[in-house]
Amino acid sequence: MLTQTQSNLMDYVAKIPTAQDTTHHSEEGILSFPLDSLTPAMQANSFYFGHSQWGRGYLHACHQYGAFKARWQAVMGNWQNKIVVDIGCGPGNLYASLRDHCGIPKLLIGVDISKGALQIAKELGYAPVLADAQQLPFATGFADIVTLNATLHHCDNMEQVLREAARLVRPGGLLITDHDPQRSAWKNNFIGQLIWNARLPIYRLLRRGGHSTAEEQFWSTATEVHHKPGDGVTPELFYQALPTLGFDVKLYPHNRNVGAEILQGARGRAEPKIRITQRLSGIDPDALDSAILMMCVATRSA
């Protein structure tokens, strides 16, 4: 039997035939859709974020800082009585950070491929959906806000995920992405690779979040398929995918420690260790394209 939340959710499930089997089922309060053969990245994301200890550790350690909350409040505004779809929601970090500041959504849908992560997100108030972000099982143009926080770089095909997310946004609605590494912030040369690899034993020694043990470090790094020197998001990714779908695109490169002032063009200053690493690998840390992260705020034309 479907809960009331699940019944509301079913109003937005696509009713169009596709090559993929669209049969779905509900188990433990999670609406689940078939996943085709999982890639190594998908398997890593499913396992890592679904791990009972690691998933909850990620929830409490990531995206809880003040600048993050201020930044998102500034670009998103209020989601009171709105339909929000959080793609790659994991254990629910975005809502955990913003729920005390942005109101109560009419419906908050969390999409992920990790059942364990969705079980945690459900506890926070998400309507959880187990599905592939590259082929979302929803109707077109029903959501007021679609979010992808620290999601794109975990996905094999970033452009496909971005286009699928954009498809869900209603006219006048918002698509917001954040916390994806900017490709141009790191040089893919010998020094860059050497420093990148050398950081792992240091992180493990410090028991940094996601690196507390060798096993956790292996799986956490395996989830980040586009987080390495020579990889990451680019302005071209957003400008090629979104304007043709009717979106006005605004990009905000930043160094994590910037809040509402991001709307005035501030990008913050990277930590000393990052600035040193960039200089050693031949990058000017004060250049615009050296900001380590990229935020995208795209509005669909009404």
C-alpha positions, 0 to 999 in steps of 0.5 A: 500500500502506498503512503500519502507521500508516495501517492503524491509522488506517483502524480509526477512519474512519467507515463510514457513508454521507453526502451527501459522497463519502467516497472516500479515497486515500493519497498521500505517506503522507497519508490524503486525503479529498475537500474540497468547494469551498474558502472563501477562509479554507480556501484561505488556510490551505491555502496559508500553512501549506503554504508550505515556508518559512512553515510551518516558520517557524510551527512554530519560532516559535509555541507553544514558550514555557514557559507554553504547555507548562506550561499544556497539561501541567496540563490534559491530563496524560499521553497515553502509549498514548492515541489523540489527534486534533489538529484543525488540527494545521498543521505539528505545533506541539502535539506539537513542544512537548509530546512530551518531556513527555507520553509517546508516544501510541498513535496521534497523528492530525493533521487539516488541510486543508494538504497541505504542513503535514501533510507537516511534521507527518508528519516529527514522528510524526503520522498525517496526514489531509487533511480538512475539520474541519467534516466529519470522516471519523472514527467517533464516540467513539474518541479519548481526547483531541481537541485544537484549538490555535489552530484555531477562529478559523481556521475558517469555522464555529467551532461546527460544528468544535467539535461535530465535534471533540466527536463524536470524544471517547470517554466519559471523554475530553478535548476541549481548545482553546486560543489562540483570541482572546476576542471581548470582549478587543477593542472593534469601534469606530473606535479599536479598528479604527484600532489594529488596522490600524496594527499591520500595518506595524509588525509587518512592519517588525519582521519579526515571525513571520508578517509578514516580508514583505508577501506572508506578512503578507497570507496569514497574516492571511487565515487568521485569519477570526475574529481581528479586533475584534468577533470571536473565541470567546465563553463562549456558543460552548462552553456552547451546543455542548458540555454538550448532548453530555455534556461538563462544560465549564471555561473559562480566559480568559488572557493567554498568559503563564500556565502550570499556575496557570491551574487555580487561576484565574490568567489572567496580565497582558497585555503593556503594548502590549495594555493600552494598546490596550484602555484607548484603545478603552474596555476595562478590561484587568484585567476577566476578559473582557478576557483576550486568549485563551480555553482550554476543557477539556471532559470527556465524561461516562462 
